Amino acid sequence: MTAGLDVEREGSVVWCALARPPLNLLEPRLIRTLRATFEALARDPSVRVAVLTGAGRAFTAGMDVRVLRDLDPPRAKRLITALHRAIEAVHHAPFPVIAAVRGPCLGAGLELALACDLRVATEDARLGLPEVRLGLPSVVEAALLPLLVGPGRAAEMLFSGEPVSAARALEWGLVNRVVAGAALREAVEELVARILAGGPAAIRLQKELVIAWRSADLRTAIDYGINAFAAAYATGEPREGAAAFLEKRPPRFEGAP
């Protein structure tokens, strides 16, 4: 554990748990550690999936309000920029990142979960952006919210500051699945296994496209895809994948478990 982040490696899968009980509140040291950790993982080609979760009963209830209380404009800008850089390191990781969410997932915590590629939540999860109730707008990766739930639902969450239940989050597409609390790790491990069944290089190319598509017009997004399709043939994965399909056997991708 380093500065509130517990990192556990299981083969090609890395589990990162925010560990500042009871609510895993974010503060400058943890923010720096989160960024440094994901930047280091991004440089490791053997990492295929990362899981981001919270220790104990919460994912994270967001920023520690004690950090926010006495800021002035210059320090506020430095803090929110540092937070964005940390969340950006998660968002732009070259491998899929899964958020395993239990309990409160609020404010900067939801922005962190939004930066992940997939979200699995427990039935008791609450997801929201309550910043307006502290006199602040929701910013940085909160901009990803309308892409997931649509502008109207995003506006309701942003202007009211009220969290939504796990069931509502699933209905809105904010999370991919909802499970009982005791089943969270099992559900995430099942999702990880499905990702690991794909070609390692293909998954990284797909992640690169997913990120690029979020900020590209349709024509540019299609061009990115054409280039990625061709780039896949610089590896042996398409040949092995096609051969395995035709021979009715599991593929044997290099680097796969």
Order of alpha helices (4+ residues) and beta strands (2+ residues): beta-beta-alpha-beta-alpha-alpha-beta-beta-alpha-beta-beta-alpha-alpha-beta-alpha-beta-alpha-alpha-alpha-alpha
